[in-house]
Amino acid sequence: MRIRIFNYHTLQHGHTGKSGGIHPYFELLHITKGEADLEWMGLEFASPSPSLFLLTPNTPHRLIRPKPPVGFWYIEIDMEEDEPLVSLEQAVSWNRLQQSLDYASADMRTIRRMIDELIDSMESGKENRADYDEQILLLDIRKTVRLIQNYLLSGRTAQAEENDRSAQDFVRTLMRYMETNYYEPVDLSLLSNRVHLNSSYLVRAFKRETGVTPMQYLNKLRLSAAMSYLVNTSMGIEQIAEATGFNSIHYFSRLFKRKHGVSPQMWRTMQQKR
């Protein structure tokens, strides 16, 4: 196990370059200021500052949607013949916590202190100070990772329950909102703003709780309302599409046929013959 590289970067306004990639090394990525989203293995993680991400070898990653200035440092570690520092499952679990972790809390104090020691050790190397010792830095890295693993083991149940309650609360809030306002212009951005959450996180959490995405749930509500109008009124198909929040009769008809196998007009005719 050896340090391949460690570095500090700041993404300024107007940044157009890449900030990520893929390599065969374990990486610690620490967001120190600003905010961005981390795209890793096809998943997206909100990255407020401070955040510390564990990135396993050979997994694509990059920072997206930065809100400059974004400061971050990273360490790439060549594991050589050593065992992996963390499992993929542990890395995913830890990375998912970054959006809500309070690094100033008592539970996180020891990990925060180790991160500060890592930064100090890295700065020693950058400045070629006499007190720099790569072996000490490697020990600090191992200790930091071990503390993270212990945190995951000891706090998983409590944190999961808290996260579940939080997710259930905002999902219920959005479900009630859509049930009341299904006929209004509603999009993912509006829903995200109502509960102050990243859109990608919102979609994942909503689907985990309900089995569908927010927009799929909204379309189900609109289609149910449309069915009621088709059976109980003489409104035209275009009127029904407008009354139920669809901004296009063609989109409404396509969704309806996908669900029921026939067009809205054909479905209405079939119901009248019963």
Backbone as JSON, one array per atom type, in Angstrom:
{
  "sequence": "MRIRIFNYHTLQHGHTGKSGGIHPYFELLHITKGEADLEWMGLEFASPSPSLFLLTPNTPHRLIRPKPPVGFWYIEIDMEEDEPLVSLEQAVSWNRLQQSLDYASADMRTIRRMIDELIDSMESGKENRADYDEQILLLDIRKTVRLIQNYLLSGRTAQAEENDRSAQDFVRTLMRYMETNYYEPVDLSLLSNRVHLNSSYLVRAFKRETGVTPMQYLNKLRLSAAMSYLVNTSMGIEQIAEATGFNSIHYFSRLFKRKHGVSPQMWRTMQQKR",
  "N": [[0.85, -1.19, 0.0], [0.63, 2.12, -0.97], [1.0, 5.7, -1.25], [-0.19, 7.16, -4.1], [-0.82, 9.65, -5.22], [-1.52, 12.88, -3.94], [-3.57, 15.74, -3.77], [-4.75, 19.16, -4.02], [-7.54, 20.99, -5.12], [-9.32, 23.76, -6.58], [-12.39, 24.58, -7.88], [-13.26, 27.13, -9.88], [-15.47, 29.89, -10.78], [-16.76, 29.57, -14.04], [-15.4, 27.31, -14.66], [-14.53, 24.73, -16.85], [-13.28, 22.36, -17.31], [-12.57, 18.8, -16.76], [-13.38, 17.04, -13.77], [-12.59, 14.49, -12.45], [-12.71, 10.94, -13.19], [-11.46, 7.7, -14.04], [-9.66, 5.13, -12.45], [-7.24, 2.67, -11.32], [-7.13, 2.81, -8.49], [-7.65, 3.16, -4.95], [-9.53, 5.83, -3.57], [-9.67, 8.75, -1.55], [-11.87, 11.36, -1.29], [-12.31, 14.63, -0.46], [-14.55, 17.14, 0.14], [-14.08, 20.45, 0.76], [-15.0, 23.06, 0.67], [-17.74, 24.99, -0.65], [-20.11, 23.51, -2.95], [-21.23, 20.59, -4.65], [-22.28, 17.95, -6.87], [-21.6, 14.5, -6.61], [-20.94, 12.21, -9.08], [-20.97, 8.85, -9.3], [-20.3, 5.65, -10.29], [-22.69, 5.61, -11.77], [-24.49, 6.55, -9.93], [-25.75, 9.37, -8.07], [-24.59, 11.69, -5.71], [-25.3, 14.08, -3.32], [-23.09, 16.68, -2.45], [-22.3, 18.44, -0.05], [-20.25, 20.82, 1.79], [-18.51, 20.16, 4.8], [-17.58, 17.1, 3.12], [-16.75, 13.66, 2.9], [-15.7, 11.3, 0.71], [-15.54, 7.84, -0.16], [-13.94, 6.14, -2.61], [-13.93, 3.39, -4.55], [-11.52, 1.23, -6.28], [-11.22, 1.43, -9.88], [-13.7, 2.54, -10.54], [-15.86, 4.74, -12.16], [-15.92, 8.26, -11.65], [-16.92, 11.62, -10.95], [-17.12, 15.15, -10.33], [-20.05, 17.0, -10.56], [-22.26, 19.64, -11.64], [-21.14, 21.89, -10.11], [-21.08, 24.42, -7.56], [-19.43, 27.05, -7.64], [-17.0, 28.9, -5.61], [-15.56, 25.65, -5.47], [-13.85, 23.72, -3.25], [-11.59, 21.04, -2.94], [-9.81, 18.12, -1.8], [-7.88, 15.25, -2.68], [-6.81, 11.86, -2.27], [-5.03, 9.37, -3.82], [-4.61, 5.91, -3.61], [-2.49, 3.27, -4.03], [-3.22, 0.02, -3.72], [-1.69, -2.17, -4.15], [-0.66, -5.33, -3.27], [-2.25, -5.52, -1.09], [-5.2, -6.06, 0.95], [-8.48, -4.77, 0.06], [-9.34, -1.53, 1.33], [-11.95, -0.85, 2.05], [-15.19, -2.35, 1.6], [-17.26, -2.44, -1.36], [-19.94, -2.13, -0.69], [-19.76, -0.9, 1.84], [-18.57, 1.51, 1.08], [-20.58, 2.64, -0.54], [-22.66, 2.91, 1.35], [-21.51, 4.71, 3.19], [-21.0, 6.94, 1.52], [-23.57, 7.68, 0.82], [-24.45, 8.83, 3.14], [-23.35, 11.33, 3.26], [-24.79, 13.6, 2.52], [-26.35, 14.29, 4.71], [-24.79, 14.16, 7.01], [-23.53, 15.51, 10.05], [-20.69, 16.97, 10.62], [-19.81, 18.37, 12.77], [-20.93, 17.29, 14.97], [-21.03, 15.38, 18.07], [-20.8, 12.64, 17.62], [-19.35, 12.52, 15.3], [-16.95, 13.63, 15.88], [-14.41, 12.38, 16.34], [-13.8, 11.27, 13.83], [-13.74, 13.61, 12.34], [-11.54, 14.86, 13.48], [-9.52, 13.11, 12.69], [-9.6, 13.5, 9.94], [-8.71, 16.14, 9.81], [-6.1, 15.72, 10.71], [-5.15, 14.19, 8.61], [-5.17, 16.1, 6.57], [-3.25, 17.88, 7.57], [-1.01, 16.2, 7.51], [-0.79, 15.79, 4.74], [-0.28, 18.39, 3.87], [2.19, 18.71, 4.99], [3.71, 17.04, 3.38], [3.42, 18.36, 0.91], [4.75, 20.71, 1.38], [7.24, 19.83, 1.77], [8.11, 19.42, 4.35], [10.09, 18.58, 7.22], [8.83, 16.96, 9.0], [7.19, 15.28, 7.61], [5.94, 12.08, 6.91], [5.37, 9.34, 5.05], [4.46, 6.85, 5.88], [3.23, 7.4, 8.28], [1.11, 8.92, 7.32], [-0.23, 6.93, 5.86], [-0.98, 5.26, 7.95], [-2.72, 7.0, 9.25], [-4.69, 7.16, 7.3], [-5.64, 4.51, 7.26], [-6.62, 4.42, 9.87], [-8.62, 6.38, 9.77], [-10.39, 5.21, 7.91], [-11.06, 2.91, 9.33], [-12.4, 4.01, 11.53], [-14.59, 5.06, 10.19], [-15.79, 2.69, 9.3], [-16.47, 1.57, 11.79], [-18.28, 3.5, 12.61], [-20.31, 3.14, 10.74], [-21.15, 0.57, 11.45], [-21.99, 0.87, 14.14], [-23.81, 2.95, 14.06], [-25.64, 2.42, 12.12], [-28.29, 1.34, 12.34], [-29.74, 3.25, 13.88], [-29.31, 5.57, 12.36], [-30.38, 4.78, 9.91], [-33.07, 4.4, 10.59], [-33.75, 7.0, 11.27], [-33.27, 8.29, 8.82], [-35.14, 6.92, 7.27], [-37.55, 7.76, 8.47], [-37.41, 10.49, 7.91], [-37.41, 10.43, 5.1], [-39.92, 9.25, 4.65], [-41.53, 11.26, 5.64], [-41.12, 13.52, 3.9], [-41.87, 12.36, 1.51], [-44.57, 11.75, 1.95], [-45.49, 14.36, 2.24], [-45.09, 15.39, -0.36], [-46.71, 13.65, -1.82], [-49.26, 14.31, -0.85], [-49.33, 16.95, -1.73], [-49.27, 16.64, -4.55], [-51.62, 15.18, -4.91], [-53.49, 17.09, -4.34], [-52.91, 19.13, -6.12], [-52.73, 18.13, -8.71], [-53.64, 18.94, -11.21], [-52.34, 21.24, -11.79], [-49.45, 22.97, -13.23], [-46.78, 20.97, -12.68], [-43.54, 20.02, -11.94], [-40.39, 18.22, -11.66], [-38.46, 19.92, -10.63], [-39.96, 21.84, -9.23], [-41.08, 20.22, -7.22], [-38.76, 19.37, -5.9], [-37.83, 21.79, -4.87], [-39.83, 22.34, -3.04], [-39.38, 20.61, -0.92], [-36.77, 21.05, -0.44], [-34.6, 19.49, -1.48], [-32.07, 17.72, -3.28], [-32.67, 16.93, -6.68], [-32.07, 14.4, -7.81], [-31.61, 12.81, -5.56], [-34.12, 13.03, -4.4], [-35.79, 11.68, -6.27], [-34.77, 9.05, -6.07], [-35.27, 8.44, -3.34], [-38.06, 8.77, -3.19], [-38.94, 6.79, -4.94], [-37.96, 4.57, -3.6], [-39.64, 4.53, -1.39], [-42.24, 4.38, -2.48], [-42.25, 2.88, -4.8], [-42.47, 3.99, -7.28], [-41.47, 6.78, -9.38], [-41.61, 10.35, -8.57], [-42.84, 11.74, -10.76], [-44.04, 9.68, -12.13], [-45.91, 8.9, -10.24], [-47.46, 11.22, -10.18], [-48.51, 11.19, -12.78], [-50.08, 8.89, -12.6], [-52.06, 9.78, -10.85], [-53.21, 11.79, -12.42], [-54.14, 10.31, -14.61], [-56.04, 8.73, -13.34], [-57.87, 10.68, -12.56], [-58.61, 11.52, -15.1], [-59.92, 9.24, -16.07], [-62.18, 9.29, -14.47], [-63.41, 11.64, -15.4], [-63.92, 10.84, -18.03], [-65.84, 8.85, -17.71], [-67.89, 10.07, -16.24], [-68.56, 12.56, -17.3], [-69.31, 14.65, -20.17], [-67.22, 15.83, -21.35], [-64.8, 16.8, -23.82], [-61.95, 15.02, -25.19], [-59.63, 16.58, -25.37], [-60.27, 18.66, -23.61], [-60.39, 17.23, -21.23], [-57.76, 16.4, -21.0], [-56.5, 18.88, -20.55], [-57.79, 19.62, -18.17], [-56.81, 17.82, -16.36], [-54.16, 18.34, -16.1], [-52.35, 17.63, -18.07], [-50.13, 18.75, -20.5], [-50.38, 18.33, -23.14], [-52.47, 16.9, -25.53], [-51.69, 14.77, -27.02], [-49.63, 13.58, -25.56], [-51.07, 12.85, -23.3], [-52.9, 11.02, -24.44], [-51.13, 9.07, -25.33], [-49.97, 8.11, -22.93], [-52.27, 7.15, -21.68], [-53.11, 5.12, -23.43], [-50.94, 3.43, -23.21], [-51.26, 2.5, -20.63], [-53.89, 1.41, -20.56], [-54.3, 0.13, -22.94], [-55.93, 0.97, -24.98], [-57.21, 3.87, -26.76], [-58.2, 7.01, -25.12], [-60.79, 7.79, -26.04], [-61.81, 5.42, -27.15], [-61.78, 3.83, -24.86], [-63.69, 5.18, -23.33], [-65.98, 4.73, -24.88], [-66.19, 1.95, -24.65], [-66.77, 1.73, -21.93], [-69.27, 2.91, -21.82], [-70.84, 1.05, -23.1], [-71.14, -0.97, -21.36]],
  "CA": [[0.0, 0.0, 0.0], [1.43, 3.35, -1.04], [0.32, 6.89, -1.76], [0.14, 7.45, -5.5], [-0.87, 11.1, -5.4], [-2.52, 13.66, -3.21], [-3.6, 17.07, -4.36], [-5.87, 20.04, -3.66], [-8.02, 21.77, -6.26], [-10.47, 24.65, -6.42], [-13.14, 24.85, -9.11], [-13.71, 28.52, -9.87], [-16.53, 30.23, -11.73], [-16.32, 29.43, -15.42], [-14.66, 26.06, -14.84], [-15.07, 23.9, -17.94], [-12.53, 21.12, -17.41], [-13.11, 17.62, -16.09], [-12.95, 16.86, -12.38], [-12.89, 13.1, -12.14], [-12.18, 9.99, -14.14], [-11.45, 6.31, -13.57], [-8.28, 4.66, -12.27], [-7.22, 1.44, -10.52], [-6.66, 3.13, -7.15], [-8.62, 3.6, -3.95], [-9.42, 7.29, -3.44], [-10.41, 9.55, -0.59], [-12.2, 12.66, -1.87], [-12.85, 15.45, 0.62], [-15.04, 18.46, -0.26], [-13.77, 21.34, 1.88], [-15.82, 24.27, 0.59], [-18.64, 24.99, -1.79], [-21.08, 22.41, -3.08], [-21.33, 19.96, -5.97], [-22.8, 16.58, -6.8], [-20.65, 13.48, -7.04], [-21.46, 11.12, -9.9], [-20.09, 7.7, -9.04], [-20.89, 4.37, -10.7], [-24.05, 5.81, -12.23], [-25.29, 7.13, -8.86], [-25.41, 10.75, -7.76], [-24.57, 11.97, -4.28], [-25.14, 15.49, -2.97], [-21.78, 16.84, -1.82], [-22.08, 19.69, 0.65], [-18.96, 20.82, 2.47], [-17.54, 19.16, 4.38], [-17.98, 15.73, 2.79], [-15.62, 12.77, 2.63], [-16.17, 10.16, -0.07], [-14.67, 6.69, -0.36], [-14.12, 5.72, -4.0], [-13.23, 2.12, -4.75], [-10.76, 1.2, -7.54], [-11.83, 1.13, -11.18], [-15.1, 3.0, -10.58], [-15.89, 6.1, -12.71], [-16.42, 9.28, -10.73], [-16.64, 13.01, -11.32], [-17.95, 16.17, -9.7], [-20.92, 17.65, -11.54], [-23.08, 20.76, -11.15], [-20.49, 22.6, -9.01], [-21.47, 25.79, -7.22], [-18.09, 27.56, -7.3], [-15.8, 28.05, -5.68], [-15.61, 24.35, -4.81], [-12.52, 23.26, -2.88], [-11.54, 19.63, -2.56], [-8.55, 17.41, -1.94], [-8.05, 13.81, -2.89], [-5.64, 10.99, -2.14], [-5.13, 8.09, -4.54], [-3.8, 4.93, -2.9], [-2.24, 2.01, -4.73], [-3.31, -1.02, -2.71], [-0.72, -3.21, -4.49], [-1.15, -6.68, -2.94], [-3.02, -5.47, 0.15], [-6.65, -6.21, 0.87], [-9.18, -3.49, -0.08], [-9.59, -0.83, 2.59], [-13.38, -0.96, 2.35], [-15.98, -3.05, 0.59], [-18.1, -1.56, -2.17], [-21.15, -1.87, 0.09], [-19.44, 0.1, 2.86], [-18.35, 2.79, 0.41], [-21.89, 3.17, -0.94], [-23.38, 3.3, 2.57], [-20.9, 5.92, 3.73], [-21.18, 8.05, 0.59], [-24.97, 8.12, 0.88], [-24.66, 9.6, 4.36], [-22.68, 12.63, 3.22], [-25.75, 14.7, 2.39], [-26.97, 14.66, 5.99], [-23.88, 14.03, 8.15], [-23.09, 16.72, 10.73], [-19.32, 16.71, 11.04], [-19.55, 19.07, 14.03], [-21.6, 16.58, 16.06], [-20.17, 14.58, 18.95], [-20.59, 11.33, 17.0], [-18.4, 12.64, 14.19], [-15.79, 14.4, 16.33], [-13.16, 11.64, 16.15], [-13.53, 11.19, 12.39], [-13.36, 14.95, 11.9], [-10.17, 15.1, 13.94], [-8.62, 12.33, 11.84], [-9.54, 14.17, 8.64], [-7.82, 17.29, 10.0], [-4.73, 15.21, 10.78], [-4.78, 13.82, 7.24], [-4.87, 17.34, 5.84], [-1.97, 18.37, 8.07], [0.04, 15.32, 6.98], [-0.64, 16.06, 3.31], [0.38, 19.68, 3.71], [3.6, 18.5, 5.31], [4.34, 16.51, 2.18], [3.43, 19.37, -0.13], [5.73, 21.74, 1.73], [8.52, 19.15, 2.01], [8.53, 19.62, 5.73], [10.87, 17.47, 7.77], [7.99, 16.07, 9.81], [6.35, 14.44, 6.76], [6.28, 10.66, 6.88], [4.28, 8.69, 4.32], [3.93, 5.74, 6.66], [2.28, 7.99, 9.24], [-0.08, 9.26, 6.55], [-0.93, 5.69, 5.57], [-1.62, 4.83, 9.2], [-3.86, 7.9, 9.46], [-5.73, 6.76, 6.35], [-6.22, 3.27, 7.78], [-7.39, 4.73, 11.07], [-9.83, 7.09, 9.33], [-11.3, 4.24, 7.3], [-11.56, 2.03, 10.39], [-13.39, 4.79, 12.28], [-15.78, 5.11, 9.35], [-16.42, 1.37, 9.36], [-17.09, 1.45, 13.11], [-19.44, 4.39, 12.62], [-21.37, 2.47, 9.97], [-21.65, -0.57, 12.22], [-22.67, 1.28, 15.38], [-24.88, 3.91, 13.86], [-26.44, 2.09, 10.94], [-29.71, 1.16, 12.65], [-30.33, 4.53, 14.29], [-29.28, 6.48, 11.22], [-31.32, 4.29, 8.91], [-34.41, 4.69, 11.06], [-33.95, 8.45, 11.15], [-33.38, 8.6, 7.39], [-36.42, 6.38, 6.8], [-38.62, 8.65, 8.93], [-37.29, 11.72, 7.15], [-37.86, 10.15, 3.74], [-41.36, 9.03, 4.69], [-42.18, 12.56, 5.88], [-41.17, 14.37, 2.71], [-42.64, 11.66, 0.48], [-45.99, 11.99, 2.25], [-45.75, 15.77, 1.94], [-45.2, 15.55, -1.81], [-47.88, 12.91, -2.29], [-50.44, 15.15, -0.56], [-49.3, 18.12, -2.61], [-49.66, 16.23, -5.9], [-53.02, 14.77, -4.89], [-54.29, 18.31, -4.3], [-52.57, 20.05, -7.21], [-52.35, 17.34, -9.88], [-54.06, 19.61, -12.45], [-51.48, 22.4, -11.98], [-48.12, 22.64, -13.79], [-45.9, 20.4, -11.65], [-42.38, 19.29, -12.47], [-39.47, 17.72, -10.63], [-37.8, 21.07, -10.01], [-40.9, 22.41, -8.26], [-41.18, 19.29, -6.09], [-37.49, 19.42, -5.17], [-37.79, 23.05, -4.13], [-40.79, 22.31, -1.93], [-38.81, 19.87, 0.22], [-35.37, 21.47, -0.33], [-33.74, 18.33, -1.69], [-31.51, 17.47, -4.6], [-33.64, 16.21, -7.51], [-31.69, 12.99, -7.97], [-31.87, 12.14, -4.27], [-35.58, 12.99, -4.23], [-36.34, 10.6, -7.11], [-34.4, 7.74, -5.5], [-35.96, 8.23, -2.07], [-39.49, 8.63, -3.47], [-39.15, 5.46, -5.53], [-37.73, 3.57, -2.56], [-40.8, 4.51, -0.5], [-43.52, 4.15, -3.16], [-42.11, 1.98, -5.94], [-42.52, 4.77, -8.52], [-40.87, 8.1, -9.27], [-42.63, 11.39, -8.35], [-43.6, 12.06, -11.97], [-44.9, 8.51, -12.41], [-47.04, 8.99, -9.31], [-48.3, 12.32, -10.64], [-49.24, 10.74, -13.97], [-51.12, 7.95, -12.15], [-53.16, 10.6, -10.33], [-53.85, 12.47, -13.55], [-54.88, 9.32, -15.39], [-57.22, 8.34, -12.55], [-58.83, 11.77, -12.7], [-59.1, 11.49, -16.48], [-60.88, 8.14, -16.16], [-63.42, 9.77, -13.86], [-64.03, 12.58, -16.34], [-64.39, 10.09, -19.19], [-67.04, 8.08, -17.35], [-68.95, 10.85, -15.59], [-68.86, 13.82, -17.97], [-69.29, 14.6, -21.64], [-66.1, 16.67, -21.78], [-63.99, 16.27, -24.9], [-60.66, 14.46, -24.78], [-58.67, 17.68, -25.17], [-60.66, 19.33, -22.37], [-60.0, 16.37, -20.11], [-56.29, 16.48, -20.89], [-56.18, 20.15, -19.91], [-58.33, 19.64, -16.81], [-56.05, 16.91, -15.5], [-52.78, 18.79, -15.97], [-51.49, 17.24, -19.19], [-49.94, 19.92, -21.37], [-50.51, 17.91, -24.53], [-53.44, 15.82, -25.72], [-50.97, 13.62, -27.59], [-48.94, 12.92, -24.45], [-52.13, 12.23, -22.5], [-53.42, 9.84, -25.16], [-50.08, 8.04, -25.37], [-49.89, 7.5, -21.59], [-53.52, 6.43, -21.43], [-53.1, 3.88, -24.21], [-49.91, 2.57, -22.64], [-51.79, 1.9, -19.4], [-55.16, 0.69, -20.74], [-54.29, -0.63, -24.18], [-56.78, 1.62, -25.98], [-57.22, 5.33, -26.65], [-59.22, 7.5, -24.19], [-62.11, 7.77, -26.65], [-62.22, 4.02, -27.24], [-62.05, 3.37, -23.49], [-64.98, 5.77, -22.94], [-67.02, 4.0, -25.61], [-66.3, 0.62, -24.05], [-67.43, 1.86, -20.63], [-70.68, 3.24, -22.05], [-71.54, -0.14, -23.59], [-71.3, -1.96, -20.28]],
  "C": [[0.89, 1.24, 0.0], [0.59, 4.5, -1.59], [0.76, 7.11, -3.21], [0.19, 8.96, -5.72], [-1.82, 11.69, -4.38], [-2.42, 15.1, -3.69], [-4.82, 17.83, -3.88], [-6.24, 20.86, -4.88], [-9.15, 22.69, -5.83], [-11.1, 24.87, -7.78], [-13.71, 26.25, -9.01], [-14.87, 28.71, -10.84], [-15.98, 30.15, -13.15], [-15.53, 28.17, -15.68], [-15.32, 25.2, -15.91], [-14.35, 22.56, -18.06], [-13.21, 19.97, -16.68], [-12.58, 17.56, -14.66], [-13.34, 15.45, -11.96], [-12.27, 12.19, -13.17], [-12.34, 8.57, -13.63], [-10.0, 5.85, -13.51], [-8.3, 3.45, -11.34], [-6.77, 1.66, -9.08], [-7.83, 3.47, -6.23], [-8.42, 5.1, -3.75], [-10.26, 7.81, -2.29], [-10.62, 10.92, -1.22], [-12.9, 13.49, -0.8], [-13.25, 16.82, 0.08], [-14.87, 19.39, 0.93], [-14.56, 22.64, 1.85], [-16.66, 24.22, -0.67], [-19.54, 23.77, -1.81], [-21.07, 21.9, -4.51], [-22.05, 18.64, -5.78], [-21.71, 15.64, -7.27], [-21.4, 12.44, -7.86], [-20.48, 9.96, -9.8], [-20.83, 6.41, -9.37], [-22.35, 4.5, -11.11], [-24.99, 6.36, -11.17], [-24.86, 8.58, -8.66], [-25.56, 10.98, -6.27], [-24.4, 13.48, -4.09], [-23.87, 15.63, -2.15], [-21.65, 18.22, -1.19], [-20.68, 19.68, 1.27], [-19.22, 20.95, 3.98], [-18.2, 17.83, 4.03], [-16.72, 14.93, 2.53], [-16.16, 11.53, 1.92], [-15.09, 9.09, -0.2], [-14.95, 6.14, -1.75], [-13.27, 4.48, -4.26], [-12.54, 2.09, -6.12], [-11.63, 0.87, -8.75], [-13.31, 1.48, -11.24], [-15.12, 4.45, -11.08], [-16.51, 7.08, -11.73], [-16.07, 10.67, -11.26], [-17.56, 13.92, -10.53], [-18.74, 16.88, -10.78], [-21.73, 18.74, -10.84], [-22.41, 21.48, -9.97], [-21.09, 23.98, -8.81], [-20.21, 26.48, -6.71], [-18.14, 28.71, -6.29], [-15.99, 26.76, -4.89], [-14.18, 23.9, -4.53], [-12.55, 21.8, -2.48], [-10.11, 19.11, -2.65], [-8.84, 15.93, -2.13], [-6.71, 13.1, -2.7], [-5.93, 9.73, -2.93], [-4.14, 7.12, -3.92], [-3.7, 3.66, -3.73], [-2.2, 0.9, -3.68], [-2.29, -2.14, -2.94], [-1.3, -4.59, -4.15], [-2.01, -6.7, -1.68], [-4.51, -5.68, -0.11], [-7.3, -4.84, 0.69], [-9.43, -2.86, 1.28], [-11.05, -0.94, 3.02], [-14.05, -1.79, 1.26], [-16.79, -2.03, -0.21], [-19.36, -1.18, -1.4], [-20.9, -0.81, 1.15], [-19.24, 1.47, 2.23], [-19.67, 3.43, 0.01], [-22.65, 3.68, 0.27], [-22.84, 4.61, 3.12], [-21.16, 7.12, 2.81], [-22.61, 8.57, 0.61], [-25.25, 8.99, 2.09], [-24.18, 11.04, 4.24], [-23.65, 13.8, 3.14], [-26.24, 15.2, 3.74], [-26.04, 14.6, 7.19], [-23.51, 15.4, 8.72], [-21.71, 16.46, 11.29], [-18.96, 17.44, 12.33], [-20.16, 18.35, 15.22], [-20.6, 15.76, 16.87], [-19.84, 13.23, 18.32], [-19.5, 11.37, 15.93], [-17.08, 13.29, 14.61], [-14.47, 13.68, 16.03], [-12.8, 11.54, 14.67], [-13.09, 12.55, 11.86], [-11.92, 15.26, 12.28], [-9.16, 14.34, 13.06], [-8.5, 12.96, 10.45], [-8.61, 15.37, 8.71], [-6.36, 16.84, 10.05], [-4.24, 14.77, 9.4], [-4.38, 15.05, 6.44], [-3.51, 17.88, 6.26], [-0.81, 17.53, 7.52], [0.29, 15.58, 5.5], [0.08, 17.38, 3.08], [1.86, 19.58, 4.04], [4.35, 17.99, 4.09], [4.45, 17.54, 1.09], [4.53, 20.4, 0.11], [7.11, 21.16, 1.98], [9.05, 19.4, 3.41], [9.21, 18.37, 6.27], [10.01, 16.48, 8.53], [7.07, 15.19, 8.95], [6.86, 13.01, 6.76], [5.12, 9.93, 6.21], [3.67, 7.55, 5.1], [2.95, 6.23, 7.71], [0.98, 8.35, 8.53], [-0.89, 8.01, 6.23], [-1.64, 5.14, 6.81], [-2.84, 5.7, 9.5], [-5.02, 7.54, 8.53], [-6.42, 5.49, 6.84], [-7.1, 3.55, 8.99], [-8.69, 5.44, 10.71], [-10.85, 6.12, 8.77], [-11.89, 3.32, 8.36], [-12.62, 2.75, 11.23], [-14.7, 4.89, 11.5], [-16.53, 3.78, 9.39], [-17.12, 1.16, 10.7], [-18.35, 2.31, 13.21], [-20.61, 3.74, 11.89], [-21.99, 1.33, 10.76], [-22.47, -0.13, 13.42], [-23.87, 2.16, 15.13], [-25.84, 3.57, 12.76], [-27.93, 2.03, 11.26], [-30.37, 2.49, 12.97], [-30.4, 5.5, 13.12], [-30.29, 6.07, 10.16], [-32.75, 4.6, 9.31], [-34.72, 6.17, 10.92], [-34.13, 8.85, 9.69], [-34.71, 8.12, 6.82], [-37.57, 7.29, 7.2], [-38.61, 9.94, 8.13], [-37.81, 11.53, 5.73], [-39.37, 9.98, 3.68], [-42.1, 10.35, 4.84], [-42.25, 13.37, 4.59], [-41.9, 13.69, 1.56], [-44.13, 11.87, 0.7], [-46.38, 13.43, 1.92], [-45.96, 15.97, 0.44], [-46.39, 14.8, -2.38], [-49.15, 13.73, -2.05], [-50.5, 16.35, -1.48], [-49.77, 17.74, -4.01], [-51.12, 15.81, -5.97], [-53.94, 15.98, -4.92], [-54.1, 19.17, -5.54], [-52.21, 19.34, -8.51], [-52.64, 18.05, -11.19], [-53.22, 20.85, -12.73], [-50.18, 21.98, -12.68], [-47.18, 22.19, -12.67], [-44.75, 19.69, -12.35], [-41.44, 18.93, -11.33], [-38.78, 18.86, -9.9], [-38.68, 21.69, -8.93], [-40.98, 21.52, -7.02], [-39.92, 19.32, -5.25], [-37.4, 20.67, -4.32], [-38.72, 23.03, -2.93], [-40.21, 21.6, -0.71], [-37.31, 20.12, 0.37], [-34.41, 20.29, -0.44], [-33.22, 18.3, -3.12], [-32.46, 16.59, -5.41], [-33.33, 14.72, -7.62], [-31.97, 12.2, -6.69], [-33.37, 11.98, -4.05], [-36.18, 11.83, -5.02], [-36.03, 9.24, -6.51], [-35.18, 7.45, -4.23], [-37.46, 8.01, -2.29], [-39.77, 7.23, -4.02], [-38.92, 4.36, -4.51], [-38.95, 3.42, -1.65], [-42.07, 4.05, -1.2], [-43.44, 3.15, -4.31], [-42.17, 2.68, -7.29], [-41.82, 6.1, -8.3], [-41.97, 9.13, -9.01], [-43.47, 11.66, -9.59], [-44.47, 10.89, -12.4], [-46.12, 8.53, -11.5], [-48.01, 10.08, -9.76], [-49.12, 11.89, -11.86], [-50.33, 9.73, -13.62], [-52.32, 8.72, -11.62], [-53.93, 11.25, -11.48], [-54.66, 11.5, -14.4], [-56.12, 8.85, -14.65], [-58.29, 9.41, -12.65], [-59.43, 11.78, -14.1], [-60.14, 10.4, -16.67], [-62.23, 8.57, -15.58], [-64.16, 10.72, -14.78], [-64.62, 11.84, -17.54], [-65.71, 9.37, -18.9], [-68.2, 8.99, -16.95], [-69.29, 12.17, -16.25], [-68.89, 13.6, -19.48], [-68.16, 15.47, -22.2], [-65.32, 15.98, -22.9], [-62.63, 15.81, -24.38], [-59.64, 15.57, -24.52], [-58.99, 18.44, -23.89], [-60.21, 18.53, -21.15], [-58.49, 16.41, -19.91], [-55.88, 17.76, -20.17], [-56.61, 20.17, -18.45], [-57.53, 18.78, -15.85], [-54.55, 17.22, -15.49], [-51.85, 18.38, -17.09], [-51.36, 18.43, -20.14], [-50.06, 19.58, -22.84], [-51.51, 16.77, -24.63], [-52.75, 14.56, -26.26], [-50.25, 12.84, -26.49], [-49.95, 12.19, -23.57], [-52.62, 10.94, -23.16], [-52.4, 8.7, -25.18], [-49.96, 7.33, -24.02], [-51.11, 6.65, -21.31], [-53.51, 5.09, -22.17], [-52.06, 2.9, -23.68], [-50.43, 1.83, -21.41], [-52.98, 0.99, -19.67], [-55.26, -0.07, -22.06], [-55.15, -0.05, -25.29], [-56.73, 3.12, -25.77], [-58.28, 5.77, -25.63], [-60.63, 7.42, -24.77], [-62.65, 6.34, -26.76], [-62.57, 3.47, -25.86], [-63.41, 3.9, -23.02], [-66.12, 5.01, -23.61], [-67.26, 2.62, -25.01], [-67.03, 0.68, -22.71], [-68.93, 2.13, -20.8], [-71.49, 2.04, -22.49], [-71.78, -1.17, -22.49], [-72.67, -1.86, -19.63]]
}
